[in-house]
Amino acid sequence: MSGGQERPLRADAARNRARVLDVATEVFATRGVGVSTEEIARAAGVGVGTLFRHFPTKEALLAAVMVRRLEAMAAMTARLADRDGPAEAFFSCFRLLVEQSEGKSEFVRALAAAGVDVHASLQEPTREIQTRLAGLLSEAQRAGAVRPELCMPELLALLVGTGTMVEQLGADPAARARIFDVVFDGLRPR
């Protein structure tokens, strides 16, 4: 179509695209970003040509998976804010963002190595998450559940640092719980 508008996908094409994204998300999460596009197409039950019609490069597929992950995180953050009180929503969101960030650095490295401007590709969903997180922080501070002097740059650094610590611990749930306890104690007012 002219004017830069994309034609909507046919129903079967939309299903194929969604199926490829679902499978790629699962495969990349469990086996890493080194999995070939042929393996992903096979696991999704589509031909490699179908995969490449939707995602012309592996990097385009990786970027789409990352955007989808971030959009899902934004939606989960919104649900927490709607469902829980300020303190519970903030701490649940912090835990969610840390747990969902596992493996993100592998995606980012793969995209950057391919010359993809990762920050530009992920800017919109990242901004949405940060906006929601800022709202949760403000509400939790007003409720007296989080230190009033904590600002967004510090909170973002704590999220990244906690994510790195949790990744280093591996699958030990007791150690992960202790890390969250220590970080959450530090976030609460004295």
Buried (B, 14 or more C-beta within 10 A) or exposed (E): EEEEEEEEEEEEEEEBBBBBBBBBBBBBBEEEBEBEBEBBBBBBEBEBEBBBBBBEEBBBBBBBBBBBBBBEBBBBBBBBBEEBEBBBBBBBBBBBBBBBBEBBEBBBEBBEEBEBEBEEBBEEBBEBBBEBBBBBBBBBBEBEBBBEEBEEEEBBEBBBEBBEBBBEBEEEEEEBEEBBEEBBEEBEEE
